[in-house]
Amino acid sequence: MNCIITLPSMTHAQNARERLLAHGIASGVIRLPQGLSQEGCAWGISLDCRHADEGQKVLSLSNLPFRKVIRGGD
């Protein structure tokens, strides 16, 4: 099952993907569907939900401003 971590811009999503890859976590940059984020965020990274918690920790330690995790997204 995939999860989506929402981010405030495409640049942040690209940086997040690179940071996660450096920690052995595969992910992909995606444009969020209309209405998926109430904050107006249009970008995110998609990753296996098994790595979502670790991914959040990596992003936090890297000072990357993710907004939320949507579990079960594709």
Buried (B, 14 or more C-beta within 10 A) or exposed (E): EBBBBBBBEEEBBBBBBEBBEEBEBEBEBBEBEEEBBEEEBBBBBBBEBEBBEBBBEBBEEBEBEBBBBBEEBE
